[in-house]
Amino acid sequence: MNKQKTYDIVGIGIGPFNLGLAALCTPIESLSTLFLDQASEFNWHPGMMLNDATLQVPFMADLVTLADPTSPYSFLNYLKQTDRIYKFYIRENFFVLRKEYNAYCKWVISHLKNCHFGQKVSSVTYNNGIYQVEKTDQNTGATEVIYAKKLVLGTGTVPKVPAFVNPTLHQHAIHSSEYLKFKQTLLEQKTVSIIGSGQSAAEIFYDLLPVTENGLKLKWFTRPDRFFPMEYSKLTLELTSPEYVDHFYNLSDNKRKQLLSKQNSLFKGINFELINQIFDKLYELSVDGKKINAELMPNCQLNNISITNNGSYQLDFYHTESEKEFAVNTGAVVLATGYQYREPGFLAALGDRIARNTDGLFQVQRNYAIDINGNEIFVQNAELHTHGFVTPDLGMGAYRNASIINAILGFEIYPVEKRIAFQQFNVNGEEDVLQQAENFVSDCHVEPVETP
C-alpha cells in the first residue's frame, strides 16, 4: 500500500455490511477504496455455525443483489461459479444455510482487492479535510498511516452480557456467540440453563434437546411472557421499506424509543418453523411417558449469578407475573442475551467532528452520516435509534450501501427505490412520502467525485 495515496473511502471493519460496500464499490472506476479488519480472516458468527441453521432472510438479501442484481458478487453467481446452482434450485428453499452464507462471503473476498485482514486501526485523526487512519499489521507489528476523504464504520456489534456476570469468575457462564467453542464443556455438566428469548437461544435449546435423553437436564428461561415467533407476514415486511425508514426517521426521539420498545417481535423473535420443531421434538420425547429432562419458563427475569460452594451456579430470578423471587442451581449457563453497538476507541480524537443527540448517541443523518457536515463519516448497523428495527437486518445492507455510495459520489449510480409498500405510514400519504424520498436523494448530492 502506498501510504501517500488518499483513498476516497476507507472502511473500518469487514462484516457483511462493509463487505457488501466493498463489492459494490469495486466496479466504480472513479472510486478508490480500502477496507481494513483486525481479524486474520472473515468468519461470520463461528460460535453459532450450526450445521442446519439458516439465515432469517431470503437469499436475495445477499451482499449486492438488492442494489445491483447484475453484480458478479451475487449469491446466485457464487452458486453458478461453484457448481451449486442446480442443487440450490432443486432444494427449493429461499433461506440459505448459515455456513453456506459464510462460504459465499469468503468467496466474494477472494475476488476483491480492496479488503485487507489482520490490520488493526489504532487511531483516526482529522487534518485539513483528510482523515488519517493509523493501522498496525497484526502479523508484522508494522504501523502505517492511511489517508481518506470519507470513512465508513462497520466495526459491528459485541455480545451483550449482564453487568453482574464476570467472565473471568464465571467460566461456565458463556455468551451464545461462543456456544460451539464450549459445547463439549456444556455436555459434561449435569444441568445447562439457557437465558434468552431469541433465535440463538432457540437454536441452542434445539441443538441440546436430543442430549436430554442421555441424562442432561436442560432449562430455558426467558423474560417475555412467551416464546414468541418473529413476525414475518408480508404486510409486516413492508416495515422494512424505504418509505417506512423515512417515516420512522422523521419521528421525534421519544416516539422512536416508544416504537422500538414495542417491535421486538419484528426482529428479536424466533423462526416460526424452529418453534414448531422444538415442540415436535418435545412431543416425541414425551410419547413413552418418561419425564422430559427439559423445562421452559417464560416471565423469568435473571437478576444475578453467583457461585455455590460446590462450584455450580445459583441463578436468582424474578417472576414478572407472579411477582416472586426464586433461585435455580445449574452447572452451566448460556447467555443468549443478544448484541449491542459499542463505539470503537479510535473515534476518541474525532469528538468535535461527530454529531450527537441529547442521549449522547450518534445523530445519524438520513444518508447514514454522523459527522457535523453530514457527508464524511458513515455508519453501518449503528442507527437503530434513528432508522429503526431493520438496521441490523442483512436485507438492509444493499439499500444502505447504495445510499452511502450515492451520497459520496454526489449522484445516483445505484438507483434507490422510493416507494415499494402498499401501505402509507403517515397522514400526508403518497405525496409526503415521495417528497421525503426526494429530500433524501437531494441530501446525497454532496461534493461529487469526478468521473473519468
C-alpha positions in Angstrom: 0.0 0.0 0.0 1.2 3.5 -0.9 0.8 5.5 2.3 0.8 8.8 0.4 -2.3 7.8 -1.5 -5.6 9.4 -0.4 -8.5 7.0 -0.7 -12.0 8.2 -1.5 -13.3 5.7 1.1 -11.7 3.8 3.9 -13.9 1.3 5.6 -13.1 0.1 9.0 -14.4 -3.4 9.9 -15.3 -6.1 7.3 -18.5 -7.7 8.3 -21.3 -8.5 5.8 -22.3 -4.8 5.6 -18.9 -3.3 4.8 -18.1 -6.3 2.6 -21.2 -5.5 0.6 -20.0 -1.9 0.3 -16.5 -3.1 -0.9 -18.2 -5.3 -3.5 -20.5 -2.5 -4.8 -17.6 0.0 -4.9 -15.3 -2.3 -6.9 -16.8 -1.7 -10.4 -16.8 2.1 -9.9 -13.6 3.2 -11.5 -13.8 6.7 -10.1 -13.7 5.4 -6.5 -10.6 4.3 -4.7 -11.4 2.3 -1.7 -9.7 0.3 1.1 -11.3 -1.8 3.8 -9.5 -2.9 7.0 -10.3 -5.5 9.6 -8.2 -6.6 12.6 -9.3 -10.3 12.4 -7.0 -12.6 10.5 -9.8 -13.7 8.2 -13.6 -13.4 7.6 -15.6 -15.7 9.8 -19.3 -14.8 10.4 -20.6 -15.9 13.9 -18.4 -19.0 14.1 -19.7 -19.8 17.6 -23.2 -20.3 16.1 -22.3 -22.1 12.9 -24.7 -25.0 13.4 -24.9 -27.4 10.5 -28.6 -26.9 9.9 -29.0 -23.2 10.9 -30.3 -20.9 8.2 -30.4 -17.1 7.7 -33.7 -15.5 8.6 -33.8 -13.6 5.3 -34.2 -14.9 1.7 -31.1 -15.4 -0.4 -31.8 -12.1 -2.3 -30.6 -10.3 0.8 -27.1 -11.1 -0.1 -24.2 -8.6 -0.3 -25.3 -6.9 -3.5 -28.4 -8.1 -5.3 -31.0 -5.6 -3.9 -28.7 -2.8 -5.1 -27.4 -4.4 -8.3 -28.9 -7.7 -9.5 -26.3 -7.8 -12.2 -23.3 -7.8 -9.9 -20.8 -10.6 -10.3 -20.7 -10.8 -6.5 -24.3 -12.0 -6.0 -25.1 -15.2 -4.2 -26.6 -16.7 -7.4 -23.3 -16.1 -9.2 -21.4 -17.7 -6.4 -23.6 -20.8 -6.8 -23.0 -20.8 -10.5 -19.3 -20.4 -10.2 -19.0 -23.2 -7.6 -21.3 -25.6 -9.5 -24.0 -25.5 -6.9 -26.8 -23.5 -8.6 -28.8 -26.6 -9.7 -28.6 -28.1 -6.2 -29.9 -24.9 -4.8 -32.7 -24.8 -7.5 -33.8 -28.3 -6.7 -33.7 -27.6 -2.9 -36.5 -25.0 -3.4 -35.7 -23.1 -0.3 -35.2 -19.3 -0.2 -33.3 -19.5 3.1 -29.6 -20.1 2.9 -27.7 -22.2 5.3 -25.6 -20.0 7.6 -22.4 -21.9 6.9 -23.1 -21.5 3.1 -23.6 -17.8 3.6 -20.2 -17.7 5.3 -18.6 -19.6 2.4 -20.2 -17.1 0.0 -18.8 -14.1 1.8 -15.3 -15.7 1.8 -15.7 -16.4 -2.0 -16.5 -12.7 -2.6 -13.5 -11.6 -0.5 -11.3 -13.9 -2.6 -12.3 -11.8 -5.7 -11.8 -8.4 -4.1 -8.5 -6.5 -3.9 -9.7 -3.8 -1.5 -10.2 -5.9 1.6 -7.3 -6.4 3.9 -7.4 -8.5 7.1 -5.0 -8.6 10.0 -5.0 -4.7 10.1 -5.9 -3.1 13.4 -6.9 0.5 13.4 -5.5 2.2 16.5 -6.4 5.9 15.9 -8.1 8.2 13.4 -7.4 11.9 13.3 -8.6 14.7 11.0 -6.3 17.3 9.4 -7.2 19.8 6.7 -10.1 17.9 5.2 -8.4 14.5 5.3 -8.8 11.6 7.8 -5.6 9.9 8.8 -6.1 6.3 9.8 -3.2 4.7 11.7 -3.2 0.9 11.5 -1.0 -1.9 12.7 -0.3 -5.1 10.8 -1.2 -7.9 13.2 1.4 -10.2 11.8 4.5 -7.9 11.5 3.7 -5.2 14.0 4.4 -2.6 11.4 2.4 0.6 11.6 1.2 2.7 8.7 -1.0 5.8 8.1 -3.7 5.6 5.5 -5.4 8.8 4.2 -9.1 9.0 3.4 -11.6 11.6 2.3 -14.5 9.5 3.7 -14.9 6.9 6.4 -17.4 4.1 6.7 -17.5 2.4 10.1 -18.5 -1.2 10.0 -17.0 -2.4 13.3 -20.1 -4.3 14.2 -21.7 -5.2 17.5 -20.4 -7.0 20.5 -22.0 -9.6 22.8 -24.3 -8.1 25.3 -23.7 -9.6 28.8 -25.4 -8.5 32.0 -23.3 -6.4 34.2 -23.4 -8.9 37.1 -21.7 -11.6 35.0 -17.9 -11.6 35.5 -16.4 -13.7 32.6 -13.2 -14.4 34.5 -15.1 -15.6 37.6 -17.9 -17.4 35.7 -16.0 -19.7 33.4 -19.1 -21.8 32.7 -21.3 -18.8 32.0 -20.8 -18.2 28.3 -22.4 -16.0 25.7 -24.2 -17.7 22.9 -21.6 -16.3 20.5 -19.1 -18.9 22.0 -21.5 -21.8 22.0 -19.7 -24.2 19.7 -16.4 -23.4 21.3 -17.7 -24.5 24.7 -20.2 -27.1 23.6 -18.2 -30.1 24.8 -17.8 -28.4 28.2 -21.5 -27.9 28.4 -22.2 -31.6 27.6 -20.0 -32.5 30.7 -22.4 -30.7 33.0 -25.5 -32.3 34.7 -27.6 -29.2 34.1 -27.4 -26.4 31.5 -29.6 -23.3 31.6 -30.2 -21.0 28.6 -31.2 -17.4 29.1 -32.9 -15.5 26.3 -35.9 -15.3 24.0 -34.5 -15.0 20.5 -33.2 -17.2 17.7 -29.9 -18.0 19.2 -31.5 -19.3 22.5 -33.9 -21.4 20.5 -31.2 -22.9 18.2 -29.0 -23.9 21.2 -32.0 -25.4 23.1 -32.9 -27.4 20.0 -29.3 -28.5 19.5 -29.0 -29.7 23.1 -32.5 -31.2 23.3 -31.6 -34.7 22.0 -28.9 -34.9 24.6 -31.5 -34.8 27.4 -32.2 -38.5 26.5 -28.7 -39.2 27.9 -29.4 -37.5 31.2 -28.6 -33.9 30.6 -31.1 -31.6 32.3 -31.9 -28.6 30.1 -33.6 -25.4 31.3 -34.7 -22.4 29.2 -35.7 -19.1 30.8 -37.0 -16.0 29.1 -38.2 -12.7 30.4 -41.1 -12.1 28.0 -44.4 -13.8 28.7 -44.0 -16.3 25.9 -41.5 -17.8 23.5 -42.7 -15.7 20.6 -42.1 -16.1 16.9 -40.6 -13.5 14.7 -43.4 -11.8 12.9 -42.9 -12.5 9.2 -46.2 -11.6 7.4 -45.9 -9.8 4.1 -47.6 -6.6 5.2 -45.4 -6.6 8.2 -42.3 -7.0 6.0 -43.3 -3.7 4.4 -41.9 -2.1 7.5 -38.5 -2.7 6.0 -39.3 -0.5 3.1 -37.5 2.8 2.3 -40.6 4.8 3.0 -41.1 3.3 6.5 -37.5 4.2 7.2 -38.3 7.7 6.1 -41.4 7.8 8.3 -39.5 6.4 11.3 -36.6 8.8 10.8 -38.9 11.8 10.8 -40.5 11.0 14.2 -39.4 12.5 17.5 -36.7 10.8 19.6 -39.3 9.9 22.2 -41.7 8.4 19.7 -38.9 6.3 18.1 -38.0 4.9 21.5 -41.6 4.0 22.2 -41.9 2.2 18.8 -38.7 0.3 19.2 -39.8 -1.0 22.7 -42.9 -2.5 21.0 -41.3 -4.0 18.0 -39.3 -6.9 19.5 -41.3 -9.5 17.6 -40.2 -7.9 14.3 -36.5 -8.6 14.8 -35.8 -10.4 18.1 -38.2 -13.4 17.9 -37.7 -17.0 16.9 -38.2 -18.5 13.5 -41.7 -19.9 13.3 -40.5 -23.3 11.8 -37.9 -23.7 14.6 -40.6 -23.2 17.3 -42.6 -25.9 15.7 -39.6 -28.2 15.5 -38.9 -27.7 19.2 -42.5 -28.5 20.1 -42.4 -31.6 17.9 -39.2 -32.8 19.5 -40.6 -32.3 23.0 -43.8 -34.2 21.9 -41.6 -37.1 20.6 -39.7 -37.3 23.8 -43.0 -37.4 25.8 -44.6 -40.3 23.9 -43.2 -43.2 26.1 -44.4 -41.5 29.3 -40.9 -40.6 30.6 -40.3 -37.3 32.3 -38.7 -35.0 29.8 -35.4 -33.6 31.1 -36.2 -30.1 29.8 -38.0 -27.1 31.3 -39.2 -24.0 29.5 -40.1 -21.0 31.7 -41.2 -17.6 30.5 -41.7 -14.5 32.7 -38.3 -15.1 34.3 -36.0 -12.1 34.7 -32.4 -13.0 35.6 -31.1 -10.6 38.3 -27.9 -12.3 39.5 -25.5 -15.2 39.1 -23.4 -16.5 42.0 -21.1 -19.5 42.6 -22.2 -22.0 45.2 -19.9 -24.0 47.5 -19.9 -27.0 45.2 -18.8 -24.9 42.2 -22.2 -24.8 40.5 -24.1 -21.6 39.8 -27.1 -20.1 41.5 -29.4 -18.1 39.2 -31.5 -15.5 41.0 -34.8 -14.8 39.1 -37.8 -12.6 39.5 -41.0 -14.0 38.1 -42.6 -10.9 36.4 -46.2 -12.1 36.6 -46.3 -13.9 39.9 -44.0 -11.1 41.3 -42.0 -13.6 43.2 -38.2 -14.2 43.6 -36.8 -17.7 43.2 -33.4 -19.4 42.7 -32.2 -22.2 40.4 -29.0 -24.2 40.6 -27.2 -25.1 37.4 -23.9 -26.4 36.2 -23.5 -24.0 33.3 -25.3 -21.0 31.8 -25.6 -19.9 28.1 -26.4 -16.2 27.9 -28.3 -15.7 24.6 -28.7 -12.1 25.5 -28.0 -10.5 22.1 -25.6 -7.9 20.9 -25.1 -4.2 21.3 -23.3 -1.5 19.4 -20.0 -0.3 21.1 -18.2 2.7 19.8 -14.7 1.9 18.6 -12.0 3.5 20.7 -10.2 5.0 17.7 -13.0 7.6 17.4 -11.8 9.4 20.5 -9.8 12.0 18.6 -12.8 12.9 16.4 -15.1 14.0 19.2 -15.6 17.5 17.8 -16.5 16.2 14.3 -19.2 13.7 15.4 -22.8 14.9 15.8 -24.7 13.5 18.8 -28.2 13.7 20.2 -29.2 14.5 23.8 -28.6 10.9 24.9 -25.0 11.0 23.6 -25.8 8.7 20.7 -24.8 9.3 17.1 -27.0 11.9 15.4 -27.3 9.8 12.3 -28.4 11.6 9.2 -30.8 10.1 6.8 -27.9 9.2 4.5 -26.2 7.4 7.4 -23.6 10.0 8.1 -22.7 11.0 11.6 -20.2 13.8 11.1 -21.1 17.5 11.6 -21.1 18.1 7.9 -23.3 15.1 7.2 -21.2 13.7 4.3 -17.8 12.4 5.7 -18.2 9.6 8.3 -20.9 7.0 7.6 -22.0 4.1 9.9 -23.3 0.5 9.3 -25.6 -1.0 11.9 -25.3 1.8 14.4 -28.5 3.7 13.6 -31.2 1.6 15.3 -32.3 4.6 17.3 -32.7 6.8 14.2 -33.6 4.4 11.3 -35.5 1.7 13.1 -35.6 -2.0 13.7 -34.4 -3.0 10.2 -31.0 -1.6 11.0 -29.2 -5.0 11.8 -31.2 -6.9 9.1 -29.0 -8.3 6.3 -31.6 -7.3 3.9 -31.0 -3.6 4.7 -27.3 -3.9 3.7 -27.5 -3.3 0.0 -30.0 -0.5 0.3 -27.9 1.3 2.9 -24.7 0.8 0.9 -26.3 2.1 -2.3 -27.4 5.2 -0.3 -23.9 5.7 1.1 -22.2 5.3 -2.3 -24.7 7.7 -3.9 -24.1 10.2 -1.1 -20.3 10.0 -1.6 -20.4 10.2 -5.4 -22.9 13.0 -5.4 -25.2 11.3 -7.9 -27.3 8.2 -8.0 -25.2 5.4 -9.5 -27.2 2.8 -7.7 -30.9 3.6 -8.1 -32.7 3.6 -4.7 -36.3 2.7 -4.5 -38.5 5.5 -3.2 -41.9 3.7 -2.7 -42.4 0.0 -2.6 -45.1 -0.5 0.1 -48.8 -0.8 -0.5 -49.3 0.9 2.9 -48.8 4.5 3.7 -47.2 5.3 7.1 -48.3 8.9 7.7 -51.4 11.1 7.3 -49.9 13.0 4.4 -49.9 10.0 2.2 -48.0 9.3 -1.0 -47.1 12.9 -1.8 -45.4 13.4 1.5 -43.6 10.0 1.2 -42.3 10.9 -2.3 -41.2 14.3 -1.0 -39.2 12.7 1.8 -37.6 10.4 -0.7 -36.7 13.3 -3.0 -35.2 15.1 0.1 -33.2 12.0 0.8 -31.9 11.9 -2.8 -31.0 15.6 -2.7 -29.1 15.0 0.5 -26.9 12.6 -1.4 -25.8 15.3 -3.8 -22.7 16.5 -2.0 -19.2 17.1 -3.2 -19.4 15.0 -6.4 -16.4 12.7 -7.1 -15.1 13.4 -10.6 -15.6 10.6 -13.0 -13.1 9.8 -15.7 
